[in-house]
Amino acid sequence: MALDIIIIVIVVGGGVGVVILIIIVITTTTTTTTTIIIIITIIIIFFFCFICFICFFSFIIIIIITIIIIIIIIIIIIIIIIIIIIIIIIIIIIIIDIIIIIFIIIVVVIIIFTLIKIIIIIIICSSSSIIIILISSIITIIYNDILIVVVIINITLS
């Protein structure tokens, strides 16, 4: 009788087997040996069910932890990419600003040299009283320097 009960519990399995086992125990008269075997069988079944539950729970926890780690890695990669893009943009802006400042300095130097040339020509021509040479020289200098400034501005803007 006890072996039949154990086979029923093992074949039917877990909770259903325990219910059948309890029904059989209640409806039949048992000896002490049969009762001990039934109790041991119930303990073994519950032990294996508990181990299966722990394994399943551990598997779910491992899956959840893996998903969380993957999400964290993706977020870190996105943050690193955004930081790299921001650094590249800042470097490009700084380089463009430096180039613009250099061109502005060049333009200012050209303007200063133009004024110096004009002053020198005025001084030279005023002493010799050649007004036509004075006017043409000033116009030529201004024209040439304006062309240089325009070229520099075009290069800067492009």
C-alpha positions as a Markdown table, in Angstrom:
| # | Residue | x | y | z |
|---|---|---|---|---|
| 1 | Met | 0.0 | 0.0 | 0.0 |
| 2 | Ala | 2.8 | 2.4 | 1.0 |
| 3 | Leu | 4.7 | 1.8 | -2.3 |
| 4 | Asp | 1.5 | 2.4 | -4.3 |
| 5 | Ile | 1.1 | 5.7 | -2.5 |
| 6 | Ile | 4.7 | 6.7 | -3.2 |
| 7 | Ile | 4.4 | 5.8 | -6.9 |
| 8 | Ile | 1.2 | 7.8 | -7.2 |
| 9 | Val | 2.8 | 10.8 | -5.5 |
| 10 | Ile | 5.9 | 10.6 | -7.7 |
| 11 | Val | 4.0 | 10.0 | -11.0 |
| 12 | Val | 1.3 | 12.6 | -10.4 |
| 13 | Gly | 3.8 | 15.0 | -8.9 |
| 14 | Gly | 3.9 | 18.0 | -6.6 |
| 15 | Gly | 0.7 | 19.4 | -5.2 |
| 16 | Val | -1.7 | 17.0 | -6.9 |
| 17 | Gly | 0.3 | 14.1 | -5.7 |
| 18 | Val | 0.2 | 15.4 | -2.1 |
| 19 | Val | -3.6 | 16.0 | -2.3 |
| 20 | Ile | -4.1 | 12.4 | -3.6 |
| 21 | Leu | -1.8 | 11.2 | -0.8 |
| 22 | Ile | -3.7 | 13.0 | 1.9 |
| 23 | Ile | -7.0 | 11.7 | 0.5 |
| 24 | Ile | -5.6 | 8.1 | 0.5 |
| 25 | Val | -4.2 | 8.6 | 4.1 |
| 26 | Ile | -7.6 | 9.9 | 5.3 |
| 27 | Thr | -9.7 | 7.2 | 3.6 |
| 28 | Thr | -7.5 | 4.2 | 4.5 |
| 29 | Thr | -6.4 | 2.8 | 7.8 |
| 30 | Thr | -2.7 | 2.9 | 8.0 |
| 31 | Thr | 0.0 | 1.2 | 10.0 |
| 32 | Thr | 2.8 | 3.1 | 11.7 |
| 33 | Thr | 5.3 | 2.0 | 9.0 |
| 34 | Thr | 3.0 | 3.2 | 6.2 |
| 35 | Thr | 2.4 | 6.6 | 8.0 |
| 36 | Ile | 6.2 | 7.1 | 8.4 |
| 37 | Ile | 6.8 | 6.3 | 4.7 |
| 38 | Ile | 4.0 | 8.7 | 3.7 |
| 39 | Ile | 5.4 | 11.5 | 5.9 |
| 40 | Ile | 9.0 | 10.9 | 4.5 |
| 41 | Thr | 7.6 | 10.9 | 1.0 |
| 42 | Ile | 5.7 | 14.2 | 1.6 |
| 43 | Ile | 8.9 | 15.8 | 3.1 |
| 44 | Ile | 10.9 | 14.6 | 0.0 |
| 45 | Ile | 8.3 | 16.0 | -2.4 |
| 46 | Phe | 8.1 | 19.4 | -0.6 |
| 47 | Phe | 11.9 | 19.5 | -0.5 |
| 48 | Phe | 12.2 | 18.9 | -4.3 |
| 49 | Cys | 9.4 | 21.5 | -4.9 |
| 50 | Phe | 11.3 | 24.0 | -2.8 |
| 51 | Ile | 14.5 | 23.4 | -4.7 |
| 52 | Cys | 12.7 | 23.8 | -8.0 |
| 53 | Phe | 11.2 | 27.0 | -6.7 |
| 54 | Ile | 14.6 | 28.3 | -5.7 |
| 55 | Cys | 16.1 | 27.4 | -9.1 |
| 56 | Phe | 13.2 | 29.1 | -11.0 |
| 57 | Phe | 13.4 | 32.2 | -8.7 |
| 58 | Ser | 17.2 | 32.3 | -9.2 |
| 59 | Phe | 16.8 | 32.0 | -13.0 |
| 60 | Ile | 14.3 | 35.0 | -13.0 |
| 61 | Ile | 16.7 | 37.0 | -10.8 |
| 62 | Ile | 19.6 | 36.3 | -13.1 |
| 63 | Ile | 17.5 | 37.3 | -16.2 |
| 64 | Ile | 16.4 | 40.6 | -14.4 |
| 65 | Ile | 20.0 | 41.4 | -13.4 |
| 66 | Thr | 21.3 | 40.7 | -16.9 |
| 67 | Ile | 18.7 | 43.0 | -18.4 |
| 68 | Ile | 19.5 | 45.7 | -15.9 |
| 69 | Ile | 23.3 | 45.4 | -16.6 |
| 70 | Ile | 22.6 | 45.6 | -20.4 |
| 71 | Ile | 20.4 | 48.7 | -20.0 |
| 72 | Ile | 23.1 | 50.3 | -17.8 |
| 73 | Ile | 25.8 | 49.5 | -20.4 |
| 74 | Ile | 23.7 | 51.0 | -23.2 |
| 75 | Ile | 23.0 | 54.1 | -21.1 |
| 76 | Ile | 26.8 | 54.5 | -20.4 |
| 77 | Ile | 27.7 | 54.0 | -24.1 |
| 78 | Ile | 25.1 | 56.7 | -25.1 |
| 79 | Ile | 26.4 | 59.1 | -22.4 |
| 80 | Ile | 30.0 | 58.6 | -23.6 |
| 81 | Ile | 29.0 | 59.1 | -27.3 |
| 82 | Ile | 27.1 | 62.3 | -26.3 |
| 83 | Ile | 30.1 | 63.6 | -24.3 |
| 84 | Ile | 32.5 | 62.8 | -27.2 |
| 85 | Ile | 30.1 | 64.7 | -29.7 |
| 86 | Ile | 29.9 | 67.7 | -27.3 |
| 87 | Ile | 33.8 | 67.8 | -26.9 |
| 88 | Ile | 34.2 | 67.6 | -30.7 |
| 89 | Ile | 31.7 | 70.4 | -31.2 |
| 90 | Ile | 33.4 | 72.6 | -28.6 |
| 91 | Ile | 36.9 | 71.9 | -30.2 |
| 92 | Ile | 35.5 | 72.9 | -33.7 |
| 93 | Ile | 33.9 | 76.1 | -32.2 |
| 94 | Ile | 37.2 | 77.0 | -30.5 |
| 95 | Ile | 39.2 | 76.3 | -33.8 |
| 96 | Ile | 36.7 | 78.5 | -35.8 |
| 97 | Asp | 37.0 | 81.3 | -33.2 |
| 98 | Ile | 40.8 | 81.1 | -33.3 |
| 99 | Ile | 40.8 | 81.3 | -37.1 |
| 100 | Ile | 38.3 | 84.3 | -37.0 |
| 101 | Ile | 40.5 | 86.1 | -34.4 |
| 102 | Ile | 43.6 | 85.5 | -36.5 |
| 103 | Phe | 41.9 | 86.9 | -39.6 |
| 104 | Ile | 40.6 | 89.9 | -37.6 |
| 105 | Ile | 44.1 | 90.6 | -36.4 |
| 106 | Ile | 45.4 | 90.4 | -39.9 |
| 107 | Val | 42.7 | 92.8 | -41.2 |
| 108 | Val | 43.5 | 95.3 | -38.3 |
| 109 | Val | 47.3 | 95.0 | -39.1 |
| 110 | Ile | 46.5 | 95.7 | -42.8 |
| 111 | Ile | 44.4 | 98.7 | -41.9 |
| 112 | Ile | 47.1 | 100.1 | -39.7 |
| 113 | Phe | 49.8 | 99.6 | -42.4 |
| 114 | Thr | 47.5 | 101.2 | -44.9 |
| 115 | Leu | 47.1 | 104.3 | -42.7 |
| 116 | Ile | 50.9 | 104.4 | -42.1 |
| 117 | Lys | 51.5 | 104.2 | -45.9 |
| 118 | Ile | 49.0 | 107.0 | -46.5 |
| 119 | Ile | 50.6 | 109.2 | -43.8 |
| 120 | Ile | 54.1 | 108.6 | -45.3 |
| 121 | Ile | 52.8 | 109.4 | -48.8 |
| 122 | Ile | 51.1 | 112.6 | -47.5 |
| 123 | Ile | 54.3 | 113.7 | -45.8 |
| 124 | Ile | 56.4 | 113.0 | -48.9 |
| 125 | Cys | 54.0 | 114.5 | -51.4 |
| 126 | Ser | 53.2 | 117.6 | -49.4 |
| 127 | Ser | 56.8 | 118.6 | -49.3 |
| 128 | Ser | 57.1 | 118.3 | -53.1 |
| 129 | Ser | 53.6 | 119.5 | -53.7 |
| 130 | Ile | 52.6 | 116.8 | -56.1 |
| 131 | Ile | 48.9 | 116.4 | -55.4 |
| 132 | Ile | 48.0 | 114.1 | -58.3 |
| 133 | Ile | 50.6 | 111.6 | -57.2 |
| 134 | Leu | 49.4 | 111.9 | -53.6 |
| 135 | Ile | 45.8 | 111.2 | -54.5 |
| 136 | Ser | 46.6 | 108.3 | -56.9 |
| 137 | Ser | 48.9 | 106.7 | -54.4 |
| 138 | Ile | 46.4 | 106.9 | -51.6 |
| 139 | Ile | 43.6 | 105.5 | -53.8 |
| 140 | Thr | 45.9 | 102.6 | -55.0 |
| 141 | Ile | 46.9 | 101.7 | -51.4 |
| 142 | Ile | 43.4 | 101.8 | -50.1 |
| 143 | Tyr | 42.1 | 99.8 | -53.1 |
| 144 | Asn | 44.8 | 97.1 | -52.7 |
| 145 | Asp | 44.3 | 96.9 | -49.0 |
| 146 | Ile | 40.6 | 96.7 | -49.3 |
| 147 | Leu | 41.0 | 93.9 | -51.8 |
| 148 | Ile | 43.2 | 92.0 | -49.3 |
| 149 | Val | 40.6 | 92.6 | -46.5 |
| 150 | Val | 37.7 | 91.4 | -48.7 |
| 151 | Val | 39.6 | 88.2 | -49.6 |
| 152 | Ile | 40.3 | 87.6 | -45.9 |
| 153 | Ile | 36.7 | 88.2 | -45.0 |
| 154 | Asn | 35.5 | 85.8 | -47.8 |
| 155 | Ile | 37.9 | 83.2 | -46.6 |
| 156 | Thr | 36.7 | 83.7 | -43.0 |
| 157 | Leu | 33.0 | 83.5 | -43.9 |
| 158 | Ser | 33.5 | 80.4 | -46.1 |
